[in-house]
Amino acid sequence: MNRADQNAARFPNGIPELWCPMITHFRAPATPDTERVHALMAHIAPWVHGILIPGSTGEGWDMSDRDILRLLEVVLERASALGQHVLIGALKPTAAEMNTSIDATLALLSSLTGRADPSAAMDAAGVAGFTVCPPTGADLPQSALQQGLEDVLARGLPTAVYQLPQVTRNELMPETVEDLAHRYQNFFLFKDTSGEDRVAKAALDYQDVFFVRGAEGGYSRWPRSAGGLYDGFLLSTANPFSAELGEMLAHLHAGRQEEADRISDRIARCVEIMFPLAGAVKAGNAFANANKVFDHLRAWGPEAEAVEPPML
């Protein structure tokens, strides 16, 4: 099937405009807190219909495959009932490690659903696809980045490509993304967290790959509904601010730019204060830590200081 037909089959109501790379709540090291994970899923469900498990915000780069599978079992218990499509992060430094992680995940999905065929198991489990970054390395040429992604895309599984130079120390050029889009119909979503937006700004022929922005700030000017360059967002701040982001998008669709700008500015001010503070914490990463603090405050309100803080 071509990309449009695959997307229509996988997303009957369209690809969600707002995605969340969920933070991971732990009750002990490497042990998800099922109650808190499910509570967050339910809280964001009215506005967030797509979740990435685990993304950078969910500490996916630090998890073993066993950790990831344990978390996925918790998430998949509730995601379909909440109407949330699940993207599974295979965030590894090499293509070989990405494929090993994908194989382990497919084995779990087959066990959970009783379906031997990978696509059938993914569909039955409510899994929309896998998310991968280009191979890690500052000195890798574009050809190596492209080959690494092709080693995953060639499997034919629905795949999202994630531009994350803060971790991979490299960046896909627009021409590379365009070539992949032309050659692989299963490449359906591109996320850019670089903050530079070079791929979107180049406006090449990306064959209707769905573009989501992952960089924080200036939210109300980036969606296509505001004349921007992106189809949607996949934002760490959708963890604590899903309602606000959903309201902002609704204003944009209704042509209320000023109202959307006000909400965007409020979120941006919170991020400007919290992210530098979180970045100074040596454990975890700034995306995860900042959003765990926001989530803790929103979950417990005035009692937050008296409640045991989240595990980093």
C-alpha positions as CSV (number, residue, x, y, z in Angstrom):
1,M,0.0,0.0,0.0
2,N,1.1,3.6,-0.5
3,R,1.6,5.9,2.4
4,A,-1.9,7.5,2.2
5,D,-3.6,4.1,2.3
6,Q,-1.4,2.8,5.1
7,N,-2.1,6.0,7.2
8,A,-5.9,5.7,6.5
9,A,-5.9,2.1,7.7
10,R,-3.8,2.8,10.8
11,F,-5.4,6.1,11.7
12,P,-9.1,6.1,10.5
13,N,-9.6,9.6,12.1
14,G,-6.3,10.9,10.8
15,I,-2.9,11.1,12.4
16,P,-3.2,12.8,15.7
17,E,-2.1,16.4,15.8
18,L,-0.8,16.3,19.3
19,W,1.5,13.5,20.5
20,C,3.1,13.1,23.9
21,P,6.5,11.4,24.7
22,M,5.3,10.3,28.2
23,I,7.4,10.6,31.2
24,T,8.0,7.3,33.0
25,H,6.9,7.0,36.6
26,F,8.9,4.6,38.7
27,R,8.0,3.0,42.0
28,A,11.5,1.4,42.2
29,P,14.5,1.4,39.9
30,A,13.5,0.0,36.5
31,T,10.0,-0.8,37.8
32,P,7.2,1.4,36.4
33,D,4.6,2.7,38.7
34,T,1.5,1.3,37.0
35,E,-1.0,3.4,38.9
36,R,0.8,6.7,38.1
37,V,1.4,5.7,34.4
38,H,-2.2,4.9,33.9
39,A,-3.3,8.1,35.7
40,L,-1.2,10.2,33.4
41,M,-2.5,8.4,30.3
42,A,-6.1,9.1,31.4
43,H,-5.4,12.7,32.3
44,I,-4.0,13.6,28.9
45,A,-6.3,11.4,26.8
46,P,-8.9,14.1,26.0
47,W,-6.3,16.0,24.1
48,V,-3.5,13.6,23.3
49,H,-4.4,10.7,21.0
50,G,-0.8,9.6,20.3
51,I,1.9,8.7,22.7
52,L,5.6,7.8,22.3
53,I,6.8,5.1,24.7
54,P,9.6,5.5,25.6
55,G,10.9,8.7,24.1
56,S,13.8,10.8,25.4
57,T,11.4,12.4,27.9
58,G,10.5,8.8,29.0
59,E,14.2,8.0,29.4
60,G,14.2,5.7,26.4
61,W,17.9,6.2,25.8
62,D,18.7,4.9,29.3
63,M,16.4,1.8,29.3
64,S,17.4,-1.7,28.5
65,D,15.1,-3.7,26.2
66,R,13.8,-5.5,29.2
67,D,12.9,-2.2,30.9
68,I,11.1,-1.1,27.7
69,L,9.1,-4.3,27.4
70,R,8.0,-4.0,31.1
71,L,6.8,-0.4,30.5
72,L,5.0,-1.3,27.3
73,E,3.0,-4.0,29.0
74,V,1.8,-1.4,31.4
75,V,0.9,1.2,28.7
76,L,-0.7,-1.3,26.3
77,E,-3.1,-2.4,29.1
78,R,-4.9,1.0,28.7
79,A,-3.9,2.8,25.5
80,S,-6.6,1.3,23.2
81,A,-9.4,1.9,25.6
82,L,-8.3,5.5,26.0
83,G,-8.1,6.0,22.2
84,Q,-4.3,6.5,22.2
85,H,-2.1,5.3,19.4
86,V,1.3,4.1,20.6
87,L,4.6,4.8,18.9
88,I,7.3,2.6,20.4
89,G,10.8,4.1,20.7
90,A,13.7,2.0,19.6
91,L,16.2,4.7,20.6
92,K,19.6,3.1,20.2
93,P,22.9,4.4,18.8
94,T,23.3,1.9,15.9
95,A,20.9,0.4,13.4
96,A,21.8,-3.1,14.6
97,E,20.7,-2.2,18.1
98,M,17.5,-0.6,16.8
99,N,16.6,-3.8,15.0
100,T,17.4,-5.9,18.0
101,S,15.1,-3.8,20.1
102,I,12.4,-3.9,17.5
103,D,12.7,-7.7,17.3
104,A,12.3,-8.0,21.1
105,T,9.2,-5.7,21.0
106,L,7.6,-7.7,18.2
107,A,8.1,-10.9,20.2
108,L,6.2,-9.2,23.1
109,L,3.4,-8.0,20.9
110,S,3.0,-11.5,19.4
111,S,2.8,-13.0,22.9
112,L,0.3,-10.4,24.1
113,T,-2.0,-10.7,21.0
114,G,-1.5,-14.2,19.8
115,R,-0.7,-12.9,16.3
116,A,2.5,-14.3,14.7
117,D,2.5,-11.7,11.8
118,P,4.3,-8.5,13.0
119,S,1.8,-6.1,11.3
120,A,-1.2,-8.1,12.7
121,A,0.3,-8.1,16.2
122,M,1.0,-4.3,16.0
123,D,-2.6,-3.6,14.9
124,A,-4.1,-5.8,17.5
125,A,-2.0,-4.2,20.3
126,G,-2.8,-0.6,19.1
127,V,0.8,0.1,18.1
128,A,1.1,2.7,15.4
129,G,4.8,2.1,14.6
130,F,8.3,2.4,15.8
131,T,10.4,5.5,16.3
132,V,14.1,5.6,15.4
133,C,16.8,8.2,15.3
134,P,19.7,8.2,12.8
135,P,22.8,6.4,14.1
136,T,24.7,8.3,16.8
137,G,28.0,10.0,16.0
138,A,29.2,13.5,15.2
139,D,31.6,12.4,12.4
140,L,29.1,10.2,10.5
141,P,28.5,11.3,6.9
142,Q,24.9,11.7,5.6
143,S,25.3,8.4,3.7
144,A,25.9,6.6,7.0
145,L,22.9,8.2,8.6
146,Q,20.7,7.3,5.7
147,Q,22.0,3.8,5.5
148,G,21.3,3.3,9.2
149,L,17.7,4.4,8.8
150,E,17.3,2.3,5.6
151,D,18.4,-0.8,7.6
152,V,15.3,-0.2,9.7
153,L,12.9,1.1,7.1
154,A,13.6,-1.8,4.7
155,R,11.7,-4.1,7.1
156,G,8.5,-2.5,5.9
157,L,7.2,-1.7,9.4
158,P,5.5,1.6,10.0
159,T,8.3,3.9,11.1
160,A,8.7,7.5,12.4
161,V,12.1,9.2,12.1
162,Y,13.2,11.4,14.9
163,Q,15.7,14.3,14.4
164,L,17.5,14.7,17.8
165,P,20.9,16.2,17.3
166,Q,21.1,16.9,21.1
167,V,21.6,13.2,21.5
168,T,22.8,11.8,18.2
169,R,25.3,14.7,17.6
170,N,24.3,14.8,13.9
171,E,21.5,16.1,11.8
172,L,19.6,14.7,8.7
173,M,19.7,17.1,5.8
174,P,16.5,17.9,3.9
175,E,17.6,16.0,0.8
176,T,18.2,12.8,2.9
177,V,14.7,13.0,4.4
178,E,13.2,13.7,1.0
179,D,14.9,10.6,-0.5
180,L,13.8,8.4,2.3
181,A,10.2,9.7,1.9
182,H,10.2,8.8,-1.8
183,R,11.7,5.4,-1.3
184,Y,9.9,4.1,1.8
185,Q,6.1,4.3,2.0
186,N,6.2,3.0,5.5
187,F,8.1,6.1,6.7
188,F,5.0,8.0,7.8
189,L,6.1,10.6,10.4
190,F,9.1,12.9,10.9
191,K,9.8,14.6,14.3
192,D,12.3,17.4,14.6
193,T,13.5,18.5,18.0
194,S,16.6,20.4,16.7
195,G,15.0,23.8,17.1
196,E,16.6,24.7,13.7
197,D,13.7,23.3,11.6
198,R,16.0,23.0,8.5
199,V,14.1,20.1,7.0
200,A,10.7,21.8,7.3
201,K,12.0,25.1,6.1
202,A,13.5,23.5,3.0
203,A,10.0,22.6,1.9
204,L,11.1,19.8,-0.4
205,D,8.8,17.1,-1.7
206,Y,8.4,15.0,1.4
207,Q,5.5,13.0,-0.1
208,D,3.0,13.8,2.6
209,V,5.1,12.5,5.5
210,F,3.5,13.9,8.6
211,F,5.7,16.5,10.3
212,V,5.7,17.1,14.0
213,R,7.8,19.6,16.0
214,G,9.4,18.5,19.2
215,A,11.3,21.7,20.1
216,E,9.7,23.8,22.8
217,G,8.6,27.5,22.5
218,G,6.7,29.6,20.0
219,Y,4.0,26.9,19.8
220,S,1.2,28.9,18.2
221,R,3.2,29.9,15.1
222,W,4.3,26.4,13.9
223,P,1.1,24.5,13.0
224,R,-0.2,24.6,9.4
225,S,-3.4,26.0,10.9
226,A,-1.4,29.1,11.7
227,G,0.4,29.2,8.4
228,G,3.3,27.3,9.8
229,L,5.4,24.4,8.6
230,Y,4.2,21.5,10.8
231,D,1.2,19.1,10.8
232,G,1.4,18.8,14.6
233,F,3.5,18.4,17.7
234,L,5.2,15.7,19.7
235,L,6.1,17.7,22.8
236,S,7.5,16.8,26.2
237,T,5.3,19.5,27.7
238,A,2.2,17.6,26.5
239,N,2.7,15.7,29.8
240,P,1.7,18.6,32.1
241,F,0.2,21.0,29.5
242,S,-1.9,18.7,27.3
243,A,-5.1,20.7,28.0
244,E,-3.5,24.0,27.3
245,L,-1.9,22.7,24.0
246,G,-5.2,21.2,23.0
247,E,-7.0,24.5,23.7
248,M,-4.3,26.4,21.7
249,L,-4.8,24.1,18.7
250,A,-8.6,24.5,18.9
251,H,-8.2,28.3,18.8
252,L,-5.9,28.1,15.8
253,H,-8.4,25.9,13.9
254,A,-11.1,28.5,14.7
255,G,-8.9,31.3,13.4
256,R,-8.4,32.8,16.9
257,Q,-4.6,33.5,16.7
258,E,-4.5,36.0,19.6
259,E,-6.1,33.6,22.0
260,A,-3.7,30.8,20.8
261,D,-0.7,33.2,21.2
262,R,-1.7,33.9,24.8
263,I,-1.7,30.2,25.7
264,S,1.5,29.6,23.9
265,D,3.2,32.4,25.7
266,R,2.1,31.1,29.1
267,I,3.5,27.6,28.4
268,A,6.7,29.1,27.1
269,R,7.3,31.2,30.2
270,C,6.9,28.0,32.4
271,V,9.4,26.2,30.2
272,E,11.9,29.1,30.3
273,I,11.9,28.9,34.1
274,M,11.9,25.2,34.7
275,F,14.1,23.7,32.0
276,P,17.3,25.5,33.0
277,L,16.7,24.4,36.6
278,A,16.1,20.8,35.5
279,G,19.2,20.9,33.3
280,A,21.4,21.4,36.4
281,V,20.2,18.1,37.9
282,K,22.8,15.4,37.3
283,A,20.4,12.5,37.3
284,G,18.2,11.8,34.3
285,N,17.8,14.4,31.5
286,A,16.3,17.9,31.4
287,F,13.3,17.0,29.4
288,A,12.3,14.2,31.8
289,N,13.2,16.0,35.0
290,A,11.4,19.3,34.1
291,N,8.2,17.5,33.1
292,K,8.3,15.2,36.2
293,V,8.4,18.3,38.3
294,F,5.5,19.9,36.4
295,D,3.6,16.6,36.6
296,H,4.1,16.3,40.3
297,L,2.9,19.8,40.9
298,R,-0.2,19.3,38.8
299,A,-1.0,15.9,40.3
300,W,-0.8,16.9,43.9
301,G,-1.4,20.6,43.9
302,P,-0.9,22.4,47.3
303,E,0.1,19.0,48.8
304,A,3.0,18.5,46.4
305,E,5.8,19.3,48.8
306,A,4.4,16.8,51.3
307,V,4.3,13.9,48.8
308,E,7.4,11.9,48.0
309,P,8.9,13.4,44.8
310,P,9.2,11.4,41.6
311,M,12.1,9.1,41.1
312,L,14.6,10.4,38.5
